């Protein structure tokens, strides 16, 4: 299976969700588009940090993601 994006937004919120998912035993991948743009020599405030999980972990991750979204 592949990766699926479960969050796109600020770095602070992305880190908070990533930590909650990892506490629940779900491996995550964080993609920082803001930092990538800066390193590439062009900025953009509309770029975001994204969090991905394995598609096979969605059933385990979904309650954590929903709880996170309800509390932000």
C-alpha atoms as a printed R data frame, in Angstrom:
   type eleno elety resid chain resno       x      y      z
1  ATOM     1    CA   UNK     A     1   0.000  0.000  0.000
2  ATOM     2    CA   UNK     A     2   0.973  3.648 -0.123
3  ATOM     3    CA   UNK     A     3   1.003  6.742  1.969
4  ATOM     4    CA   UNK     A     4  -2.066  8.878  2.537
5  ATOM     5    CA   UNK     A     5  -2.123 12.497  3.639
6  ATOM     6    CA   UNK     A     6  -4.023 13.008  6.880
7  ATOM     7    CA   UNK     A     7  -3.089 16.619  7.663
8  ATOM     8    CA   UNK     A     8  -1.909 19.785  5.977
9  ATOM     9    CA   UNK     A     9  -1.383 22.992  7.917
10 ATOM    10    CA   UNK     A    10   0.937 24.762 10.311
11 ATOM    11    CA   UNK     A    11   4.098 23.136 11.579
12 ATOM    12    CA   UNK     A    12   2.983 23.397 15.214
13 ATOM    13    CA   UNK     A    13  -0.259 21.507 14.558
14 ATOM    14    CA   UNK     A    14   1.491 18.978 12.315
15 ATOM    15    CA   UNK     A    15   3.991 18.145 15.062
16 ATOM    16    CA   UNK     A    16   1.192 17.820 17.632
17 ATOM    17    CA   UNK     A    17  -0.751 15.381 15.433
18 ATOM    18    CA   UNK     A    18   2.406 13.463 14.526
19 ATOM    19    CA   UNK     A    19   3.179 12.952 18.226
20 ATOM    20    CA   UNK     A    20  -0.365 11.764 18.993
21 ATOM    21    CA   UNK     A    21  -0.335  9.313 16.108
22 ATOM    22    CA   UNK     A    22   3.050  7.918 17.113
23 ATOM    23    CA   UNK     A    23   1.838  7.507 20.724
24 ATOM    24    CA   UNK     A    24  -0.996  5.385 19.293
25 ATOM    25    CA   UNK     A    25   1.516  3.205 17.439
26 ATOM    26    CA   UNK     A    26   1.026  4.707 13.980
27 ATOM    27    CA   UNK     A    27   4.162  5.510 11.988
28 ATOM    28    CA   UNK     A    28   4.117  8.916 10.312
29 ATOM    29    CA   UNK     A    29   5.991 10.849  7.654
30 ATOM    30    CA   UNK     A    30   6.186 14.645  7.884
31 ATOM    31    CA   UNK     A    31   6.773 16.673  4.717
32 ATOM    32    CA   UNK     A    32   7.790 20.278  5.324
33 ATOM    33    CA   UNK     A    33   6.982 22.222  2.152
34 ATOM    34    CA   UNK     A    34   7.812 25.539  3.817
35 ATOM    35    CA   UNK     A    35  11.377 24.510  4.623
36 ATOM    36    CA   UNK     A    36  11.797 22.914  1.193
37 ATOM    37    CA   UNK     A    37  10.752 26.152 -0.515
38 ATOM    38    CA   UNK     A    38  13.136 28.186  1.623
39 ATOM    39    CA   UNK     A    39  16.037 25.881  0.816
40 ATOM    40    CA   UNK     A    40  15.136 26.074 -2.873
41 ATOM    41    CA   UNK     A    41  15.436 29.855 -2.788
42 ATOM    42    CA   UNK     A    42  11.786 30.733 -3.089
43 ATOM    43    CA   UNK     A    43   9.328 31.264 -0.312
44 ATOM    44    CA   UNK     A    44   5.621 31.030 -0.044
45 ATOM    45    CA   UNK     A    45   3.431 31.529  2.983
46 ATOM    46    CA   UNK     A    46   0.659 29.377  1.499
47 ATOM    47    CA   UNK     A    47   2.829 26.260  1.605
48 ATOM    48    CA   UNK     A    48   2.218 23.909  4.487
49 ATOM    49    CA   UNK     A    49   3.542 21.015  6.515
50 ATOM    50    CA   UNK     A    50   1.895 17.693  5.699
51 ATOM    51    CA   UNK     A    51   1.558 14.498  7.730
52 ATOM    52    CA   UNK     A    52   1.236 11.126  6.011
53 ATOM    53    CA   UNK     A    53   0.480  7.628  7.299
54 ATOM    54    CA   UNK     A    54   0.400  4.188  5.695
55 ATOM    55    CA   UNK     A    55  -3.022  3.415  4.214
56 ATOM    56    CA   UNK     A    56  -3.075  0.164  6.187
57 ATOM    57    CA   UNK     A    57  -2.889  2.151  9.468
58 ATOM    58    CA   UNK     A    58  -5.945  4.289  8.728
59 ATOM    59    CA   UNK     A    59  -8.353  2.306 10.931
60 ATOM    60    CA   UNK     A    60  -6.035  2.718 13.922
61 ATOM    61    CA   UNK     A    61  -5.238  6.370 13.131
62 ATOM    62    CA   UNK     A    62  -8.722  7.656 12.312
63 ATOM    63    CA   UNK     A    63  -9.983  7.996 15.931
64 ATOM    64    CA   UNK     A    64  -6.809  9.888 16.859
65 ATOM    65    CA   UNK     A    65  -7.148 12.189 13.839
66 ATOM    66    CA   UNK     A    66 -10.833 12.894 14.516
67 ATOM    67    CA   UNK     A    67 -10.173 13.652 18.195
68 ATOM    68    CA   UNK     A    68  -7.325 15.972 17.179
69 ATOM    69    CA   UNK     A    69  -9.509 17.851 14.681
70 ATOM    70    CA   UNK     A    70 -12.304 18.281 17.222
71 ATOM    71    CA   UNK     A    71  -9.890 19.797 19.754
72 ATOM    72    CA   UNK     A    72  -7.984 22.301 17.613
